[in-house]
């Protein structure tokens, strides 16, 4: 087992499925990031800090960022897998 700071149980992200088909990541500090794929294509994240009615958030991109090659998902299984990989990449660069 590794001593990576993001792997401790206190740092685990909890997931919530929304009725709309989106997924919300609930961080240990209470922040919520909601991932969606309107139209079944590109994946967006509402980072929760400045929610504005009618916005989708930012498109997520390969490598854990929001700039570069955008991520798309054609079905619910690919959507969840893409989000979790993106979040793992994001946390790896953030630690």
N, CA, C and O atoms as CSV, one atom per row, in Angstrom:
chain,resi,resn,atom,element,x,y,z
A,1,UNK,N,N,0.854,-1.191,0.000
A,1,UNK,CA,C,0.000,0.000,0.000
A,1,UNK,C,C,0.887,1.237,0.000
A,1,UNK,O,O,1.913,1.285,0.678
A,2,UNK,N,N,0.489,2.194,-0.741
A,2,UNK,CA,C,1.250,3.429,-0.862
A,2,UNK,C,C,0.820,4.452,0.193
A,2,UNK,O,O,-0.278,4.368,0.744
A,3,UNK,N,N,1.684,5.396,0.457
A,3,UNK,CA,C,1.375,6.463,1.411
A,3,UNK,C,C,0.953,7.736,0.682
A,3,UNK,O,O,1.141,8.840,1.193
A,4,UNK,N,N,0.391,7.582,-0.495
A,4,UNK,CA,C,-0.048,8.722,-1.279
A,4,UNK,C,C,-1.109,9.493,-0.496
A,4,UNK,O,O,-2.042,8.891,0.035
A,5,UNK,N,N,-0.975,10.832,-0.419
A,5,UNK,CA,C,-1.901,11.620,0.409
A,5,UNK,C,C,-3.355,11.553,-0.040
A,5,UNK,O,O,-4.252,11.746,0.780
A,6,UNK,N,N,-3.612,11.287,-1.309
A,6,UNK,CA,C,-4.989,11.247,-1.792
A,6,UNK,C,C,-5.651,9.898,-1.585
A,6,UNK,O,O,-6.834,9.752,-1.891
A,7,UNK,N,N,-4.935,8.907,-1.077
A,7,UNK,CA,C,-5.491,7.573,-0.939
A,7,UNK,C,C,-6.031,7.277,0.462
A,7,UNK,O,O,-6.699,6.262,0.658
A,8,UNK,N,N,-5.759,8.124,1.416
A,8,UNK,CA,C,-6.261,7.920,2.775
A,8,UNK,C,C,-7.785,8.006,2.765
A,8,UNK,O,O,-8.365,8.754,1.978
A,9,UNK,N,N,-8.429,7.239,3.641
A,9,UNK,CA,C,-9.898,7.220,3.641
A,9,UNK,C,C,-10.493,8.602,3.890
A,9,UNK,O,O,-11.585,8.895,3.403
A,10,UNK,N,N,-9.806,9.448,4.629
A,10,UNK,CA,C,-10.312,10.799,4.895
A,10,UNK,C,C,-10.300,11.659,3.633
A,10,UNK,O,O,-10.989,12.677,3.573
A,11,UNK,N,N,-9.521,11.259,2.624
A,11,UNK,CA,C,-9.421,12.033,1.386
A,11,UNK,C,C,-10.233,11.441,0.245
A,11,UNK,O,O,-10.131,11.913,-0.887
A,12,UNK,N,N,-11.017,10.445,0.508
A,12,UNK,CA,C,-11.785,9.786,-0.550
A,12,UNK,C,C,-12.956,10.645,-0.993
A,12,UNK,O,O,-13.596,11.329,-0.195
A,13,UNK,N,N,-13.208,10.587,-2.257
A,13,UNK,CA,C,-14.324,11.311,-2.845
A,13,UNK,C,C,-15.540,10.397,-2.842
A,13,UNK,O,O,-15.444,9.216,-3.177
A,14,UNK,N,N,-16.666,10.945,-2.467
A,14,UNK,CA,C,-17.925,10.195,-2.521
A,14,UNK,C,C,-18.644,10.595,-3.805
A,14,UNK,O,O,-18.555,11.740,-4.249
A,15,UNK,N,N,-19.358,9.638,-4.396
A,15,UNK,CA,C,-20.049,9.884,-5.662
A,15,UNK,C,C,-21.553,9.842,-5.473
A,15,UNK,O,O,-22.081,9.037,-4.706
A,16,UNK,N,N,-22.233,10.731,-6.192
A,16,UNK,CA,C,-23.692,10.763,-6.160
A,16,UNK,C,C,-24.202,10.829,-7.602
A,16,UNK,O,O,-23.782,11.681,-8.386
A,17,UNK,N,N,-25.104,9.922,-7.931
A,17,UNK,CA,C,-25.735,9.935,-9.261
A,17,UNK,C,C,-26.948,10.857,-9.210
A,17,UNK,O,O,-27.774,10.776,-8.301
A,18,UNK,N,N,-27.033,11.720,-10.191
A,18,UNK,CA,C,-28.150,12.648,-10.277
A,18,UNK,C,C,-29.208,12.071,-11.214
A,18,UNK,O,O,-28.895,11.238,-12.064
A,19,UNK,N,N,-30.449,12.506,-11.063
A,19,UNK,CA,C,-31.537,12.036,-11.923
A,19,UNK,C,C,-31.297,12.357,-13.390
A,19,UNK,O,O,-31.790,11.648,-14.268
A,20,UNK,N,N,-30.559,13.400,-13.661
A,20,UNK,CA,C,-30.311,13.834,-15.037
A,20,UNK,C,C,-29.281,12.955,-15.743
A,20,UNK,O,O,-29.037,13.133,-16.936
A,21,UNK,N,N,-28.675,12.012,-15.028
A,21,UNK,CA,C,-27.632,11.176,-15.614
A,21,UNK,C,C,-26.241,11.704,-15.333
A,21,UNK,O,O,-25.252,11.080,-15.719
A,22,UNK,N,N,-26.151,12.832,-14.674
A,22,UNK,CA,C,-24.835,13.367,-14.329
A,22,UNK,C,C,-24.327,12.717,-13.049
A,22,UNK,O,O,-25.083,12.068,-12.325
A,23,UNK,N,N,-23.040,12.900,-12.781
A,23,UNK,CA,C,-22.415,12.391,-11.560
A,23,UNK,C,C,-21.829,13.561,-10.787
A,23,UNK,O,O,-21.242,14.471,-11.372
A,24,UNK,N,N,-21.991,13.533,-9.473
A,24,UNK,CA,C,-21.427,14.567,-8.625
A,24,UNK,C,C,-20.377,13.960,-7.708
A,24,UNK,O,O,-20.629,12.977,-7.011
A,25,UNK,N,N,-19.196,14.566,-7.723
A,25,UNK,CA,C,-18.121,14.179,-6.820
A,25,UNK,C,C,-18.221,15.075,-5.593
A,25,UNK,O,O,-18.191,16.300,-5.711
A,26,UNK,N,N,-18.340,14.466,-4.418
A,26,UNK,CA,C,-18.405,15.222,-3.169
A,26,UNK,C,C,-17.049,15.058,-2.479
A,26,UNK,O,O,-16.687,13.968,-2.034
A,27,UNK,N,N,-16.320,16.152,-2.404
A,27,UNK,CA,C,-14.973,16.145,-1.822
A,27,UNK,C,C,-15.057,16.097,-0.297
A,27,UNK,O,O,-16.087,16.457,0.274
A,28,UNK,N,N,-13.993,15.660,0.364
A,28,UNK,CA,C,-13.985,15.593,1.833
A,28,UNK,C,C,-14.284,16.927,2.508
A,28,UNK,O,O,-14.816,16.947,3.618
A,29,UNK,N,N,-13.949,18.048,1.856
A,29,UNK,CA,C,-14.217,19.361,2.449
A,29,UNK,C,C,-15.631,19.866,2.164
A,29,UNK,O,O,-15.997,20.969,2.569
A,30,UNK,N,N,-16.434,19.036,1.453
A,30,UNK,CA,C,-17.811,19.404,1.170
A,30,UNK,C,C,-18.049,20.004,-0.205
A,30,UNK,O,O,-19.199,20.152,-0.620
A,31,UNK,N,N,-16.979,20.354,-0.926
A,31,UNK,CA,C,-17.147,20.879,-2.278
A,31,UNK,C,C,-17.794,19.817,-3.164
A,31,UNK,O,O,-17.572,18.621,-2.976
A,32,UNK,N,N,-18.584,20.257,-4.117
A,32,UNK,CA,C,-19.248,19.346,-5.050
A,32,UNK,C,C,-18.923,19.759,-6.478
A,32,UNK,O,O,-19.082,20.921,-6.851
A,33,UNK,N,N,-18.467,18.798,-7.271
A,33,UNK,CA,C,-18.204,19.006,-8.687
A,33,UNK,C,C,-19.165,18.113,-9.441
A,33,UNK,O,O,-19.171,16.901,-9.227
A,34,UNK,N,N,-19.969,18.674,-10.311
A,34,UNK,CA,C,-20.953,17.903,-11.061
A,34,UNK,C,C,-20.502,17.749,-12.512
A,34,UNK,O,O,-20.263,18.732,-13.213
A,35,UNK,N,N,-20.393,16.506,-12.938
A,35,UNK,CA,C,-19.978,16.163,-14.293
A,35,UNK,C,C,-21.212,15.800,-15.113
A,35,UNK,O,O,-22.090,15.078,-14.639
A,36,UNK,N,N,-21.275,16.304,-16.341
A,36,UNK,CA,C,-22.406,16.012,-17.212
A,36,UNK,C,C,-21.915,15.855,-18.648
A,36,UNK,O,O,-20.801,16.254,-18.988
A,37,UNK,N,N,-22.757,15.274,-19.469
A,37,UNK,CA,C,-22.454,15.152,-20.905
A,37,UNK,C,C,-23.725,15.457,-21.688
A,37,UNK,O,O,-24.391,14.546,-22.179
A,38,UNK,N,N,-24.054,16.722,-21.803
A,38,UNK,CA,C,-25.268,17.104,-22.513
A,38,UNK,C,C,-25.211,16.623,-23.960
A,38,UNK,O,O,-24.217,16.831,-24.656
A,39,UNK,N,N,-26.256,15.997,-24.390
A,39,UNK,CA,C,-26.299,15.482,-25.742
A,39,UNK,C,C,-25.501,14.207,-25.940
A,39,UNK,O,O,-25.390,13.711,-27.061
A,40,UNK,N,N,-24.942,13.672,-24.861
A,40,UNK,CA,C,-24.193,12.425,-24.947
A,40,UNK,C,C,-22.821,12.567,-25.566
A,40,UNK,O,O,-22.287,11.594,-26.097
A,41,UNK,N,N,-22.231,13.758,-25.513
A,41,UNK,CA,C,-20.932,13.971,-26.147
A,41,UNK,C,C,-19.863,14.416,-25.181
A,41,UNK,O,O,-19.460,13.671,-24.289
A,42,UNK,N,N,-19.405,15.647,-25.369
A,42,UNK,CA,C,-18.315,16.164,-24.554
A,42,UNK,C,C,-18.699,16.212,-23.084
A,42,UNK,O,O,-19.858,16.434,-22.732
A,43,UNK,N,N,-17.694,15.998,-22.227
A,43,UNK,CA,C,-17.921,15.955,-20.785
A,43,UNK,C,C,-17.579,17.322,-20.186
A,43,UNK,O,O,-16.522,17.891,-20.455
A,44,UNK,N,N,-18.499,17.827,-19.371
A,44,UNK,CA,C,-18.341,19.110,-18.705
A,44,UNK,C,C,-18.298,18.912,-17.197
A,44,UNK,O,O,-18.828,17.935,-16.669
A,45,UNK,N,N,-17.654,19.861,-16.510
A,45,UNK,CA,C,-17.638,19.848,-15.043
A,45,UNK,C,C,-18.028,21.216,-14.523
A,45,UNK,O,O,-17.437,22.230,-14.896
A,46,UNK,N,N,-19.032,21.235,-13.656
A,46,UNK,CA,C,-19.390,22.443,-12.916
A,46,UNK,C,C,-18.635,22.339,-11.606
A,46,UNK,O,O,-18.994,21.540,-10.741
A,47,UNK,N,N,-17.591,23.140,-11.453
A,47,UNK,CA,C,-16.718,23.042,-10.296
A,47,UNK,C,C,-17.342,23.588,-9.017
A,47,UNK,O,O,-16.713,23.545,-7.959
A,48,UNK,N,N,-18.551,24.094,-9.094
A,48,UNK,CA,C,-19.304,24.443,-7.897
A,48,UNK,C,C,-18.960,25.763,-7.253
A,48,UNK,O,O,-19.719,26.231,-6.404
A,49,UNK,N,N,-17.853,26.390,-7.612
A,49,UNK,CA,C,-17.456,27.605,-6.914
A,49,UNK,C,C,-18.257,28.825,-7.363
A,49,UNK,O,O,-18.469,29.757,-6.587
A,50,UNK,N,N,-18.697,28.812,-8.617
A,50,UNK,CA,C,-19.443,29.966,-9.120
A,50,UNK,C,C,-20.587,29.474,-9.993
A,50,UNK,O,O,-20.672,29.824,-11.170
A,51,UNK,N,N,-21.454,28.675,-9.425
A,51,UNK,CA,C,-22.562,28.120,-10.212
A,51,UNK,C,C,-23.442,29.240,-10.741
A,51,UNK,O,O,-23.898,30.118,-10.008
A,52,UNK,N,N,-23.655,29.167,-12.030
A,52,UNK,CA,C,-24.525,30.143,-12.676
A,52,UNK,C,C,-25.610,29.373,-13.393
A,52,UNK,O,O,-25.334,28.420,-14.122
A,53,UNK,N,N,-26.809,29.777,-13.189
A,53,UNK,CA,C,-27.931,29.110,-13.833
A,53,UNK,C,C,-27.758,29.145,-15.346
A,53,UNK,O,O,-27.480,30.192,-15.932
A,54,UNK,N,N,-27.929,27.975,-15.969
A,54,UNK,CA,C,-27.872,27.907,-17.420
A,54,UNK,C,C,-26.498,27.619,-17.989
A,54,UNK,O,O,-26.348,27.562,-19.210
A,55,UNK,N,N,-25.494,27.436,-17.152
A,55,UNK,CA,C,-24.162,27.122,-17.670
A,55,UNK,C,C,-23.861,25.645,-17.462
A,55,UNK,O,O,-24.392,25.016,-16.547
A,56,UNK,N,N,-23.012,25.105,-18.308
A,56,UNK,CA,C,-22.633,23.698,-18.223
A,56,UNK,C,C,-21.377,23.486,-17.398
A,56,UNK,O,O,-21.106,22.366,-16.965
A,57,UNK,N,N,-20.618,24.523,-17.176
A,57,UNK,CA,C,-19.321,24.372,-16.537
A,57,UNK,C,C,-18.244,24.394,-17.610
A,57,UNK,O,O,-18.428,24.978,-18.678
A,58,UNK,N,N,-17.113,23.749,-17.316
A,58,UNK,CA,C,-16.000,23.734,-18.258
A,58,UNK,C,C,-15.816,22.341,-18.825
A,58,UNK,O,O,-16.063,21.348,-18.141
A,59,UNK,N,N,-15.387,22.265,-20.063
A,59,UNK,CA,C,-15.083,20.970,-20.657
A,59,UNK,C,C,-13.815,20.431,-20.013
A,59,UNK,O,O,-12.856,21.170,-19.791
A,60,UNK,N,N,-13.820,19.125,-19.711
A,60,UNK,CA,C,-12.617,18.521,-19.152
A,60,UNK,C,C,-11.794,17.920,-20.288
A,60,UNK,O,O,-12.336,17.499,-21.310
A,61,UNK,N,N,-10.479,17.887,-20.092
A,61,UNK,CA,C,-9.564,17.462,-21.141
A,61,UNK,C,C,-8.633,16.365,-20.633
A,61,UNK,O,O,-8.418,16.220,-19.430
A,62,UNK,N,N,-8.089,15.601,-21.567
A,62,UNK,CA,C,-7.169,14.521,-21.221
A,62,UNK,C,C,-6.010,15.066,-20.396
A,62,UNK,O,O,-5.506,16.157,-20.663
A,63,UNK,N,N,-5.595,14.309,-19.405
A,63,UNK,CA,C,-4.470,14.689,-18.564
A,63,UNK,C,C,-4.844,15.360,-17.260
A,63,UNK,O,O,-3.962,15.695,-16.470
A,64,UNK,N,N,-6.129,15.567,-17.013
A,64,UNK,CA,C,-6.550,16.134,-15.734
A,64,UNK,C,C,-6.733,17.633,-15.718
A,64,UNK,O,O,-6.802,18.233,-14.645
A,65,UNK,N,N,-6.812,18.247,-16.871
A,65,UNK,CA,C,-6.986,19.695,-16.921
A,65,UNK,C,C,-8.242,20.100,-17.672
A,65,UNK,O,O,-9.113,19.277,-17.955
A,66,UNK,N,N,-8.315,21.394,-17.990
A,66,UNK,CA,C,-9.455,21.913,-18.741
A,66,UNK,C,C,-8.999,22.584,-20.028
A,66,UNK,O,O,-9.758,23.324,-20.655
A,67,UNK,N,N,-7.759,22.323,-20.417
A,67,UNK,CA,C,-7.233,22.832,-21.681
A,67,UNK,C,C,-6.577,21.692,-22.424
A,67,UNK,O,O,-5.874,20.873,-21.832
A,68,UNK,N,N,-6.805,21.641,-23.705
A,68,UNK,CA,C,-6.187,20.602,-24.516
A,68,UNK,C,C,-7.227,19.793,-25.254
A,68,UNK,O,O,-8.234,20.326,-25.719
A,69,UNK,N,N,-6.974,18.501,-25.358
A,69,UNK,CA,C,-7.850,17.587,-26.082
A,69,UNK,C,C,-9.038,17.206,-25.201
A,69,UNK,O,O,-8.871,16.564,-24.164
A,70,UNK,N,N,-10.227,17.604,-25.620
A,70,UNK,CA,C,-11.419,17.396,-24.793
A,70,UNK,C,C,-11.829,15.932,-24.736
A,70,UNK,O,O,-11.554,15.155,-25.651
A,71,UNK,N,N,-12.486,15.575,-23.650
A,71,UNK,CA,C,-12.950,14.213,-23.412
A,71,UNK,C,C,-14.413,14.112,-23.821
A,71,UNK,O,O,-15.220,14.990,-23.514
A,72,UNK,N,N,-14.739,13.035,-24.515
A,72,UNK,CA,C,-16.140,12.766,-24.837
A,72,UNK,C,C,-16.460,11.343,-24.411
A,72,UNK,O,O,-15.570,10.502,-24.289
A,73,UNK,N,N,-17.735,11.087,-24.187
A,73,UNK,CA,C,-18.186,9.755,-23.763
A,73,UNK,C,C,-19.518,9.468,-24.428
A,73,UNK,O,O,-20.441,10.282,-24.378
A,74,UNK,N,N,-19.608,8.303,-25.050
A,74,UNK,CA,C,-20.798,7.984,-25.831
A,74,UNK,C,C,-21.882,7.245,-25.054
A,74,UNK,O,O,-23.034,7.206,-25.486
A,75,UNK,N,N,-21.524,6.658,-23.909
A,75,UNK,CA,C,-22.521,5.924,-23.123
A,75,UNK,C,C,-22.220,6.103,-21.636
A,75,UNK,O,O,-21.143,6.584,-21.283
A,76,UNK,N,N,-23.158,5.724,-20.753
A,76,UNK,CA,C,-22.979,5.938,-19.315
A,76,UNK,C,C,-21.739,5.259,-18.723
A,76,UNK,O,O,-21.102,5.814,-17.827
A,77,UNK,N,N,-21.393,4.076,-19.211
A,77,UNK,CA,C,-20.213,3.367,-18.674
A,77,UNK,C,C,-18.939,4.122,-19.048
A,77,UNK,O,O,-18.067,4.328,-18.205
A,78,UNK,N,N,-18.833,4.534,-20.316
A,78,UNK,CA,C,-17.658,5.292,-20.767
A,78,UNK,C,C,-17.588,6.646,-20.054
A,78,UNK,O,O,-16.501,7.129,-19.739
A,79,UNK,N,N,-18.748,7.253,-19.803
A,79,UNK,CA,C,-18.828,8.539,-19.097
A,79,UNK,C,C,-18.233,8.419,-17.698
A,79,UNK,O,O,-17.387,9.227,-17.313
A,80,UNK,N,N,-18.664,7.427,-16.944
A,80,UNK,CA,C,-18.164,7.259,-15.579
A,80,UNK,C,C,-16.672,6.933,-15.575
A,80,UNK,O,O,-15.924,7.460,-14.751
A,81,UNK,N,N,-16.244,6.082,-16.476
A,81,UNK,CA,C,-14.830,5.711,-16.556
A,81,UNK,C,C,-13.967,6.929,-16.906
A,81,UNK,O,O,-12.897,7.124,-16.329
A,82,UNK,N,N,-14.437,7.743,-17.851
A,82,UNK,CA,C,-13.694,8.932,-18.266
A,82,UNK,C,C,-13.564,9.937,-17.122
A,82,UNK,O,O,-12.503,10.528,-16.923
A,83,UNK,N,N,-14.650,10.123,-16.375
A,83,UNK,CA,C,-14.620,11.065,-15.251
A,83,UNK,C,C,-13.632,10.611,-14.183
A,83,UNK,O,O,-12.827,11.403,-13.693
A,84,UNK,N,N,-13.697,9.341,-13.829
A,84,UNK,CA,C,-12.826,8.837,-12.764
A,84,UNK,C,C,-11.359,8.869,-13.183
A,84,UNK,O,O,-10.489,9.131,-12.352
A,85,UNK,N,N,-11.070,8.609,-14.453
A,85,UNK,CA,C,-9.694,8.703,-14.937
A,85,UNK,C,C,-9.242,10.155,-14.916
A,85,UNK,O,O,-8.131,10.459,-14.483
A,86,UNK,N,N,-10.111,11.060,-15.389
A,86,UNK,CA,C,-9.759,12.475,-15.388
A,86,UNK,C,C,-9.476,12.958,-13.963
A,86,UNK,O,O,-8.504,13.676,-13.729
A,87,UNK,N,N,-10.321,12.566,-13.025
A,87,UNK,CA,C,-10.151,13.006,-11.644
A,87,UNK,C,C,-8.871,12.435,-11.031
A,87,UNK,O,O,-8.192,13.120,-10.266
A,88,UNK,N,N,-8.542,11.193,-11.362
A,88,UNK,CA,C,-7.278,10.603,-10.886
A,88,UNK,C,C,-6.086,11.383,-11.445
A,88,UNK,O,O,-5.126,11.649,-10.723
A,89,UNK,N,N,-6.146,11.746,-12.717
A,89,UNK,CA,C,-5.072,12.549,-13.325
A,89,UNK,C,C,-5.001,13.921,-12.671
A,89,UNK,O,O,-3.910,14.414,-12.384
A,90,UNK,N,N,-6.143,14.538,-12.434
A,90,UNK,CA,C,-6.196,15.843,-11.784
A,90,UNK,C,C,-5.555,15.780,-10.399
A,90,UNK,O,O,-4.745,16.639,-10.050
A,91,UNK,N,N,-5.907,14.786,-9.627
A,91,UNK,CA,C,-5.386,14.661,-8.261
A,91,UNK,C,C,-3.898,14.330,-8.251
A,91,UNK,O,O,-3.169,14.763,-7.359
A,92,UNK,N,N,-3.449,13.567,-9.237
A,92,UNK,CA,C,-2.033,13.221,-9.316
A,92,UNK,C,C,-1.203,14.474,-9.518
A,92,UNK,O,O,-0.128,14.607,-8.933
A,93,UNK,N,N,-1.693,15.403,-10.348
A,93,UNK,CA,C,-0.962,16.638,-10.608
A,93,UNK,C,C,-1.142,17.642,-9.490
A,93,UNK,O,O,-0.314,18.537,-9.322
A,94,UNK,N,N,-2.212,17.507,-8.723
A,94,UNK,CA,C,-2.523,18.441,-7.644
A,94,UNK,C,C,-1.768,18.121,-6.355
A,94,UNK,O,O,-1.550,19.004,-5.525
A,95,UNK,N,N,-1.371,16.857,-6.186
A,95,UNK,CA,C,-0.746,16.421,-4.912
A,95,UNK,C,C,0.677,16.904,-4.769
A,95,UNK,O,O,1.327,16.620,-3.763
